[in-house]
Amino acid sequence: MEHTPITYRLSNNGTSAASYYGAVAEFTDLVLARAQSTLVPEARKFHRFVIAYDLEDPRSIEEYTYELLNLGVLWRAYGDIASSVRVAPFHLMANLGEWRKTHQRLKPVIDVFRGVLLSVFLLPKTVRRVSESEIGISELGRLVTWLEATGDFREDAFRYVRWLGYLGLETSERVTSFMETLVTFAAWFETESANRMGTFTPNVEAFLDERSSYYRWREDRFSCLRSRAEYHLNMVGAEIMNRAYRHDFVSCEKKTVLAPGCMRARPAETCEGVKTADGIRCSGCESSCHVNQLREIGLRHGADVVVIPHSTDLARWSAQPGAPAHGVVGVACLSVLVEGGWELRRNNVPAQCILLNECGCRKHWDDAGFPTSLDVRQLKTVLS
């Protein structure tokens, strides 16, 4: 059955998304080439800073370049809002985002509470415009604190704490110049990504116009009300992650595909999947079910397949002492895919990202809901 795309679509009526994967690879190359004279020099400096202070296992220059692009886009989207928030229970809100992962039975109650707190404290009625010449360490610190408190940008916040340390060694003039470079690049990205990747995000603006009020008191407002530029940003982020982690993933002896529940043909109440500690394992009760198709592909390629809730703590797939390295294929919609990839990376899990061809779950996106899908040829390529 053909569904009108809620915000984005990588394929039409179940056809291959091969055109998307070619397009995003080409656009990512363009972004990285454009960044060579602007973001890459800063990424190299930060790379040396990370090594000098032993802050983490150094990552690729492309990953740090993406972090800079991400920061620029996030500032354009949320910088003024974050700078306008003066009082909020930031620590409590950040903890609630983690508690909903570790206390699944309390998640419905926690989510209601989070939704109220997000709307009351993180969305001020009056927003002051912060000019580029005013952006300093204080403003960036407010943004990082705000990102962590939302729960949906927690992984971003983890990374930018280190960038705050890096910029803390610089003069205020240098920080302002740094942010002017990022914001200028992000503005170019916003325009160019709409031209290059906009065919895959046809309904984002219409969705925001029609549904913003619906999410007013919901905990998923920030994950569902992303701007079009953020969709395109996550496309590039997933592509860069896949390139950066490919070698380690292929080297893993054990591999697991983490699928979202919205891919199931049946609702949760009638799905005959078997609940385990790792997630729900498909029993093959519905031959046409997309999860069953993934299970069959996994069997042919030596990969396990489990269905997990959106809020699962991904640390459980990190390698245990003496156990073989565990590679993970994360399947999700565009609004949350990169966050999940970063969480897996933070827990030293080699991962590959595959986008759902569309978003359509009943809980977050569609009142009725419909089974979502992915490009099976892309999955086979990843598992090969």
C-alpha positions as MATLAB code, in Angstrom:
seq = 'MEHTPITYRLSNNGTSAASYYGAVAEFTDLVLARAQSTLVPEARKFHRFVIAYDLEDPRSIEEYTYELLNLGVLWRAYGDIASSVRVAPFHLMANLGEWRKTHQRLKPVIDVFRGVLLSVFLLPKTVRRVSESEIGISELGRLVTWLEATGDFREDAFRYVRWLGYLGLETSERVTSFMETLVTFAAWFETESANRMGTFTPNVEAFLDERSSYYRWREDRFSCLRSRAEYHLNMVGAEIMNRAYRHDFVSCEKKTVLAPGCMRARPAETCEGVKTADGIRCSGCESSCHVNQLREIGLRHGADVVVIPHSTDLARWSAQPGAPAHGVVGVACLSVLVEGGWELRRNNVPAQCILLNECGCRKHWDDAGFPTSLDVRQLKTVLS';
ca = [
       0.000    0.000    0.000;
       1.317    3.446   -0.916;
       1.572    5.923    1.962;
       2.045    9.657    1.733;
       5.496   10.371    3.182;
       5.198   11.896    6.634;
       8.458   13.825    6.388;
      10.978   11.888    4.271;
      11.089    8.959    1.879;
      14.065    7.124    0.367;
      12.046    4.944   -2.006;
       8.613    4.798   -3.624;
       6.138    2.033   -2.811;
       8.761   -0.464   -1.716;
      11.167    0.126   -4.604;
      14.909    0.225   -4.066;
      16.472    3.193   -2.275;
      19.650    2.741   -4.331;
      19.274    6.214   -5.810;
      19.338    7.671   -2.297;
      22.506    5.848   -1.257;
      24.301    6.994   -4.389;
      23.079   10.554   -3.906;
      24.087   10.774   -0.256;
      27.561    9.378   -0.991;
      28.065   12.002   -3.693;
      26.738   14.824   -1.515;
      28.907   13.747    1.442;
      31.968   13.905   -0.813;
      30.939   17.428   -1.810;
      30.507   18.509    1.827;
      33.898   17.131    2.836;
      35.577   18.756   -0.153;
      33.968   22.102    0.657;
      35.136   21.756    4.273;
      38.802   21.320    3.349;
      39.623   25.014    3.654;
      37.241   25.832    6.516;
      36.273   23.046    8.918;
      39.027   20.500    8.279;
      41.904   22.675    9.614;
      39.938   23.095   12.849;
      39.200   19.379   12.962;
      42.921   18.636   12.661;
      43.736   20.996   15.530;
      41.102   19.343   17.675;
      42.462   15.919   16.738;
      45.862   16.975   18.104;
      44.196   18.400   21.217;
      42.421   15.087   21.904;
      45.715   13.197   21.609;
      47.646   15.681   23.763;
      45.156   15.491   26.615;
      44.278   11.792   26.096;
      40.548   12.554   26.036;
      39.486    9.600   23.904;
      40.738    7.195   21.272;
      41.275    9.630   18.399;
      38.692    9.398   15.658;
      38.971   10.254   11.990;
      39.280   13.824   10.718;
      36.022   13.283    8.815;
      34.192   12.514   12.057;
      35.493   15.650   13.744;
      34.635   17.639   10.627;
      31.087   16.353   10.849;
      30.932   17.351   14.519;
      31.771   20.905   13.475;
      29.096   20.903   10.780;
      26.639   19.443   13.276;
      27.434   22.166   15.811;
      26.878   24.868   13.209;
      23.500   23.447   12.174;
      22.410   22.939   15.780;
      23.367   26.499   16.666;
      21.311   27.860   13.766;
      18.363   25.721   14.877;
      18.537   26.051   18.677;
      21.229   28.550   19.681;
      18.875   31.471   20.274;
      16.430   29.275   22.206;
      19.146   27.788   24.426;
      20.664   31.204   25.112;
      17.265   32.515   26.214;
      16.727   29.824   28.878;
      17.872   31.150   32.244;
      16.412   28.758   34.817;
      15.642   25.058   34.367;
      16.186   21.736   36.215;
      18.851   20.791   33.679;
      20.417   17.982   35.712;
      17.083   16.338   36.476;
      15.971   16.539   32.842;
      19.218   15.012   31.604;
      18.876   12.162   34.091;
      15.275   11.509   33.073;
      16.500   10.882   29.522;
      18.712    8.093   30.846;
      16.232    6.702   33.368;
      13.693    6.010   30.635;
      16.244    3.603   29.094;
      17.065    1.723   32.269;
      13.546    1.687   33.773;
      11.344    0.533   30.901;
       8.324   -0.113   33.134;
       8.387    3.495   34.341;
       9.010    4.894   30.869;
       5.376    5.997   30.186;
       5.287    8.008   33.411;
       8.774    9.423   32.859;
       7.870   10.451   29.312;
       4.791   12.380   30.447;
       6.879   14.183   33.062;
       9.635   14.913   30.541;
       7.161   16.289   28.027;
       5.877   18.829   30.545;
       9.367   19.846   31.667;
      10.618   20.246   28.089;
       7.802   22.597   27.171;
       7.850   24.602   30.402;
      11.603   25.113   30.760;
      13.353   24.572   27.417;
      11.013   26.553   25.169;
      10.974   30.118   26.499;
       8.132   32.380   25.406;
      10.593   35.143   24.555;
      13.622   34.253   22.438;
      16.475   36.721   22.072;
      18.390   36.747   18.817;
      22.117   36.162   19.390;
      24.263   37.628   16.627;
      27.324   35.744   15.432;
      29.592   38.394   16.943;
      28.091   37.634   20.383;
      28.693   33.894   20.401;
      31.278   32.987   23.006;
      32.090   30.198   25.461;
      29.154   31.165   27.671;
      26.646   30.910   24.818;
      28.104   27.616   23.627;
      27.964   26.291   27.176;
      24.284   27.171   27.366;
      23.652   25.332   24.112;
      25.464   22.194   25.324;
      23.545   22.225   28.624;
      20.272   22.688   26.744;
      21.084   19.855   24.314;
      21.780   17.439   27.159;
      18.595   18.408   28.988;
      16.404   17.600   25.979;
      17.480   13.961   26.107;
      17.322   13.775   22.309;
      20.687   15.505   21.859;
      22.514   13.874   24.753;
      25.190   12.319   22.559;
      25.821   15.687   20.879;
      26.314   17.235   24.313;
      28.858   14.562   25.305;
      30.986   15.478   22.294;
      30.732   19.231   22.640;
      31.899   19.206   26.246;
      35.304   18.313   24.802;
      35.034   21.079   22.214;
      34.282   23.518   25.044;
      37.510   22.411   26.709;
      39.372   22.964   23.453;
      37.889   26.433   22.930;
      38.436   27.333   26.579;
      42.135   27.664   25.791;
      41.432   30.284   23.118;
      40.706   34.016   23.252;
      37.142   35.302   23.028;
      37.929   36.758   19.591;
      39.137   33.386   18.392;
      35.980   31.644   19.694;
      33.773   34.163   17.899;
      35.726   33.654   14.667;
      35.432   29.881   15.113;
      31.649   30.090   15.439;
      31.308   32.512   12.540;
      33.058   29.926   10.351;
      30.745   27.155   11.539;
      27.559   29.157   11.146;
      28.561   30.321    7.657;
      29.308   26.753    6.588;
      26.035   25.548    8.108;
      24.122   28.197    6.137;
      25.745   26.953    2.919;
      24.915   23.368    3.913;
      21.281   24.223    4.547;
      20.855   25.689    1.061;
      22.946   23.130   -0.809;
      21.456   20.122    0.970;
      17.950   21.269    0.058;
      19.008   21.399   -3.596;
      20.836   18.066   -3.562;
      18.845   15.954   -1.088;
      15.516   17.748   -0.926;
      13.808   15.235   -3.180;
      13.976   12.765   -0.273;
      12.457   15.169    2.291;
       9.333   16.436    0.485;
       6.999   16.973    3.433;
       9.126   18.258    6.312;
       7.913   21.870    6.228;
       4.277   20.832    5.767;
       4.567   18.411    8.687;
       6.030   21.125   10.926;
       3.280   23.562    9.973;
       0.474   21.086   10.541;
       1.672   19.079   13.540;
       3.795   21.346   15.755;
       0.946   22.013   18.186;
       0.320   18.266   18.527;
       3.792   17.774   20.046;
       3.566   20.746   22.389;
       3.575   18.687   25.621;
       5.153   15.493   24.287;
       8.584   14.174   25.184;
       9.340   13.350   21.542;
       8.806   16.914   20.288;
      12.513   17.524   19.531;
      13.036   14.222   17.728;
       9.883   14.622   15.642;
      10.032   18.357   14.919;
      13.461   18.441   13.278;
      14.120   21.001   10.561;
      14.751   19.933    6.985;
      18.421   20.851    7.355;
      18.665   18.458   10.314;
      17.273   15.625    8.202;
      19.935   16.274    5.570;
      22.559   16.622    8.312;
      21.729   13.165    9.640;
      21.933   11.728    6.137;
      25.521   12.956    5.847;
      26.295   11.918    9.418;
      25.145    8.341    8.819;
      27.238    8.156    5.644;
      30.359    9.431    7.420;
      29.852    7.026   10.323;
      29.477    4.078    7.976;
      32.733    4.958    6.250;
      34.601    5.527    9.509;
      33.470    2.321   11.248;
      33.317   -0.011    8.251;
      36.668   -1.740    8.757;
      36.066   -2.478   12.443;
      32.532   -3.701   11.732;
      33.641   -6.119    9.014;
      36.308   -7.481   11.347;
      33.761   -8.418   14.019;
      33.104  -12.118   14.505;
      29.553  -11.533   15.742;
      26.986   -9.218   14.149;
      23.474   -8.187   15.182;
      20.842   -6.169   13.330;
      18.827   -3.946   15.675;
      15.425   -3.337   14.110;
      12.704   -0.987   15.367;
       9.267   -2.314   16.283;
       7.605   -0.205   13.593;
       8.880   -2.653   10.938;
       6.586   -5.415   12.185;
       3.525   -6.361   10.118;
       1.468   -6.987   13.235;
       0.940   -4.645   16.197;
       2.859   -5.404   19.368;
      -0.219   -7.016   20.950;
      -0.457   -9.773   18.321;
       3.208  -10.121   17.292;
       4.400  -13.643   18.154;
       8.030  -12.616   18.551;
       9.852  -14.093   21.535;
      10.968  -11.629   24.199;
      14.588  -12.052   25.316;
      17.076  -10.005   27.309;
      18.471   -8.553   24.080;
      15.114   -7.773   22.483;
      12.319   -9.472   20.581;
      13.327  -12.310   18.277;
      11.146  -12.916   15.238;
       9.328  -16.269   15.205;
       8.363  -16.044   11.518;
       4.646  -15.828   12.251;
       3.987  -13.530    9.271;
       5.804  -14.316    6.023;
       5.284  -10.804    4.644;
       6.557   -9.099    7.789;
       9.601   -6.922    7.128;
      11.264   -8.146   10.319;
      10.828  -11.742    9.168;
      12.545  -10.771    5.902;
      15.430   -9.314    7.898;
      15.618  -12.518    9.951;
      15.949  -14.597    6.788;
      18.653  -12.296    5.408;
      20.458  -12.494    8.751;
      20.383  -16.286    8.682;
      22.028  -16.284    5.241;
      24.702  -13.809    6.320;
      25.426  -15.099    9.822;
      23.819  -12.175   11.627;
      21.351  -12.133   14.489;
      18.234   -9.942   14.245;
      16.365   -8.480   17.219;
      13.616   -5.888   17.572;
      14.358   -3.265   20.220;
      12.458   -0.303   21.665;
      13.516    3.161   20.565;
      14.783    3.969   24.073;
      16.982    0.887   24.546;
      20.307    1.364   26.338;
      22.727    0.488   23.529;
      25.601   -0.116   25.945;
      24.441   -3.722   26.317;
      26.060   -4.530   22.940;
      29.513   -3.363   23.976;
      32.213   -6.040   23.954;
      32.597   -7.982   27.206;
      36.016   -9.096   28.490;
      37.071  -12.244   26.673;
      34.089  -12.147   24.306;
      34.443  -11.698   20.531;
      33.984   -8.198   19.125;
      30.327   -7.485   18.419;
      29.326   -5.444   15.381;
      25.875   -3.870   15.209;
      23.697   -2.695   12.330;
      21.439    0.046   13.655;
      18.162    0.537   11.764;
      16.182    3.688   12.543;
      14.505    6.730   11.064;
      16.474    9.834   10.199;
      15.609   11.804   13.320;
      17.370    9.410   15.738;
      19.805    7.346   13.669;
      22.979    9.385   14.199;
      22.380    9.729   17.942;
      22.176    5.945   18.160;
      25.342    5.570   16.104;
      27.202    7.950   18.393;
      25.957    6.101   21.474;
      27.245    2.817   20.049;
      30.580    4.457   19.215;
      30.849    5.834   22.763;
      30.468    2.247   24.011;
      33.114    0.980   21.556;
      30.613   -0.909   19.418;
      31.548   -0.987   15.697;
      28.312   -0.041   13.970;
      26.780    0.513   10.578;
      23.695    2.655   10.022;
      20.783    1.836    7.737;
      17.957    4.300    7.392;
      14.343    3.294    7.362;
      12.909    4.208    3.978;
      10.289    6.285    5.783;
       8.977    7.032    9.269;
       5.566    5.648   10.129;
       5.287    4.283   13.650;
       2.028    4.887   15.457;
       3.662    6.048   18.678;
       5.623    8.967   17.243;
       4.554    9.773   13.700;
       1.263    8.445   12.382;
      -2.075    8.105   14.194;
      -2.793    4.772   12.505;
       0.779    3.663   11.877;
       2.057    1.420    9.098;
       4.936   -1.068    8.758;
       8.135    0.717    7.796;
      10.798   -0.753    5.532;
      14.428   -0.533    4.492;
      16.363   -1.235    1.328;
      17.193   -4.953    1.642;
      19.966   -4.673   -0.936;
      21.680   -2.099    1.241;
      21.416   -4.432    4.232;
      22.915   -7.284    2.219;
      25.767   -5.004    1.147;
      26.454   -3.999    4.737;
      26.464   -7.636    5.937;
      28.564   -8.935    3.044;
];
